[in-house]
Amino acid sequence: MISPWPIRQNSPHYFLVVCSSSKTMSQAFSATEIRNTMKQEGLRITPQRFAVYANLLGRQDHPTVEQILEDVNADLPIASKASVYSALTVLREVNLVREVLLDEGVTRYDANVNPHHHFVCRDCGAIQDLPWQAFSCFDLGQFATQVTAESYEVTVKGLCADCRA
């Protein structure tokens, strides 16, 4: 893993594959763009916040706090579990990341804050994003008399391509 904190803060040579509300996973950002995104949200940029956000932007596996901590500290031991939680809380409050609750008691994190659903492999546990449009046929109006539905998220469980083979 490349260290998420460049040696020179203004170095344009650090790139990640990222996803945010305005870009897709196939686009890359420089460290400067990541810092600018954080500044636009009014965040003070600390090495820990930058490292946590950069780590999440570069992955699609919906990691736990422990997985983020392990990755962030692999190259540059700068974070504690408390600082990762703190960074995630701040990033979540400004809608740069979101919590994903797929398993009981396990909180995962995702930098893809666009509406989407999830697929979870029952064998290996891999998590994949599913397009929001895949379930656009739901009629939430049918619940009008019982509840007021404000949003929904679908989790599909089955076998991924690797486990199916």
Backbone torsions as a table, in degrees:
resi	resn	phi	psi	omega
1	MET	NA	138.9	176.3
2	ILE	-79.8	140.4	177.8
3	SER	-62.8	131.5	-178.4
4	PRO	-76.1	-8.8	179.5
5	TRP	-109.5	106.4	-176.2
6	PRO	-63.3	153.3	179.2
7	ILE	-59.7	-44.8	173.6
8	ARG	-107.5	123.1	-175.3
9	GLN	-56.4	-30.7	-177.1
10	ASN	-93.5	11.8	-179.8
11	SER	-65.1	125.0	179.0
12	PRO	-89.1	9.5	-171.6
13	HIS	-96.0	5.1	-179.5
14	TYR	-102.3	119.7	-177.4
15	PHE	-126.0	148.3	176.6
16	LEU	-133.9	152.5	167.0
17	VAL	-86.9	123.9	-171.3
18	VAL	-135.0	168.5	174.3
19	CYS	-139.6	129.9	173.5
20	SER	-141.1	-173.3	-175.7
21	SER	-65.8	-18.7	-177.1
22	SER	-114.9	-3.0	-178.7
23	LYS	-132.5	161.6	179.5
24	THR	-104.6	170.1	-176.6
25	MET	-62.5	-18.0	-177.1
26	SER	-85.2	-3.4	-179.2
27	GLN	-99.7	151.1	-178.2
28	ALA	-114.0	148.3	176.5
29	PHE	-121.7	151.6	171.3
30	SER	-88.1	169.0	176.7
31	ALA	-58.9	-35.9	178.5
32	THR	-62.3	-41.9	179.2
33	GLU	-65.7	-37.7	177.9
34	ILE	-64.5	-45.3	178.2
35	ARG	-62.3	-41.4	179.5
36	ASN	-62.5	-39.5	177.2
37	THR	-60.7	-44.2	179.4
38	MET	-65.7	-41.0	178.8
39	LYS	-64.2	-39.1	178.9
40	GLN	-59.9	-27.8	178.3
41	GLU	-88.9	4.4	177.3
42	GLY	79.0	18.8	-177.9
43	LEU	-87.1	140.0	168.8
44	ARG	-77.7	130.3	-175.3
45	ILE	-92.2	115.7	174.7
46	THR	-110.5	159.1	177.3
47	PRO	-56.6	-36.7	-178.7
48	GLN	-69.0	-46.0	178.8
49	ARG	-62.0	-44.6	179.5
50	PHE	-60.3	-46.5	-177.1
51	ALA	-62.6	-43.1	-179.7
52	VAL	-65.7	-46.7	-178.9
53	TYR	-65.7	-44.8	178.9
54	ALA	-61.4	-39.8	179.0
55	ASN	-62.2	-46.2	-179.6
56	LEU	-65.6	-37.8	-179.7
57	LEU	-65.5	-27.6	-176.5
58	GLY	-91.0	9.6	-177.3
59	ARG	-140.1	158.7	-178.6
60	GLN	-122.9	10.4	-172.1
61	ASP	-94.7	6.4	176.7
62	HIS	55.0	66.0	-172.4
63	PRO	-73.6	161.3	172.0
64	THR	-86.9	171.0	176.4
65	VAL	-57.8	-41.8	-178.5
66	GLU	-62.6	-40.2	179.2
67	GLN	-67.5	-40.2	177.5
68	ILE	-63.3	-46.3	-179.8
69	LEU	-58.5	-45.2	179.6
70	GLU	-61.0	-45.4	179.9
71	ASP	-65.8	-46.7	-177.5
72	VAL	-61.1	-40.3	-177.3
73	ASN	-86.0	-4.3	-178.5
74	ALA	-61.1	-41.4	-178.0
75	ASP	-102.6	-30.8	-172.8
76	LEU	-145.9	95.0	-175.9
77	PRO	-67.8	90.4	-176.6
78	ILE	-121.3	-8.1	-170.8
79	ALA	-122.7	150.2	170.5
80	SER	-111.9	169.4	177.8
81	LYS	-59.8	-39.6	179.4
82	ALA	-63.9	-40.1	-179.6
83	SER	-70.8	-31.7	175.6
84	VAL	-67.2	-46.3	176.6
85	TYR	-58.7	-44.0	-179.9
86	SER	-61.9	-45.9	179.0
87	ALA	-62.4	-43.5	179.9
88	LEU	-64.1	-38.3	178.1
89	THR	-62.2	-46.8	179.8
90	VAL	-64.4	-45.1	-180.0
91	LEU	-64.1	-36.2	178.1
92	ARG	-68.7	-39.7	-178.9
93	GLU	-62.2	-29.1	178.7
94	VAL	-102.1	13.5	174.7
95	ASN	63.0	35.1	172.6
96	LEU	-93.5	-22.1	173.1
97	VAL	-138.6	164.3	176.4
98	ARG	-136.5	153.3	174.4
99	GLU	-81.5	142.4	177.1
100	VAL	-124.7	120.6	-179.4
101	LEU	-110.6	95.0	-178.0
102	LEU	-104.0	-32.2	178.3
103	ASP	-116.0	147.1	178.7
104	GLU	-60.4	123.7	176.7
105	GLY	82.1	-0.9	-178.9
106	VAL	-114.6	116.1	177.4
107	THR	-99.2	128.0	177.0
108	ARG	-117.8	167.4	-175.8
109	TYR	-129.8	150.0	-174.2
110	ASP	-143.1	131.9	175.8
111	ALA	-87.5	-6.7	174.8
112	ASN	-84.5	97.8	-177.3
113	VAL	-93.6	1.0	174.0
114	ASN	-70.2	150.8	177.5
115	PRO	-59.1	129.4	176.5
116	HIS	-162.6	168.1	179.3
117	HIS	-112.6	-178.3	-177.3
118	HIS	-133.9	149.4	170.3
119	PHE	-115.3	132.7	178.5
120	VAL	-122.4	123.7	178.0
121	CYS	-75.6	128.5	-177.3
122	ARG	-75.0	-16.9	178.6
123	ASP	-91.5	-57.1	-173.9
124	CYS	-97.8	-12.8	178.9
125	GLY	82.1	4.3	179.4
126	ALA	-59.1	143.2	-179.9
127	ILE	-118.8	132.0	178.7
128	GLN	-128.2	145.4	174.2
129	ASP	-77.0	141.2	173.5
130	LEU	-115.4	141.3	-178.5
131	PRO	-61.5	144.1	178.6
132	TRP	-56.0	-40.0	-176.1
133	GLN	-64.3	-17.7	-178.7
134	ALA	-60.9	-23.7	-178.9
135	PHE	-127.1	34.2	-177.5
136	SER	-75.4	-6.4	-177.1
137	CYS	-84.0	-3.5	178.5
138	PHE	-64.2	136.4	176.5
139	ASP	-106.9	96.0	-178.9
140	LEU	-71.2	-14.6	178.3
141	GLY	-64.0	-22.9	-179.3
142	GLN	-65.9	-15.9	179.1
143	PHE	-96.0	5.2	-170.9
144	ALA	-53.5	-35.0	-177.2
145	THR	-81.1	-25.4	-177.1
146	GLN	-95.3	-40.4	-175.3
147	VAL	-145.1	167.5	171.5
148	THR	-110.4	103.6	-178.7
149	ALA	-79.1	127.1	178.5
150	GLU	-104.9	-30.3	177.8
151	SER	-163.3	168.9	175.7
152	TYR	-151.6	156.0	176.0
153	GLU	-143.6	131.0	-177.0
154	VAL	-102.6	136.1	172.4
155	THR	-116.2	116.7	179.1
156	VAL	-98.1	133.1	179.0
157	LYS	-117.6	142.2	-179.2
158	GLY	176.5	-150.7	179.7
159	LEU	-109.1	131.2	175.6
160	CYS	-74.5	171.0	-178.0
161	ALA	-59.9	-39.2	-179.5
162	ASP	-66.0	-42.9	-178.0
163	CYS	-76.4	-25.5	179.2
164	ARG	-72.4	-28.2	-176.6
165	ALA	-71.7	NA	NA
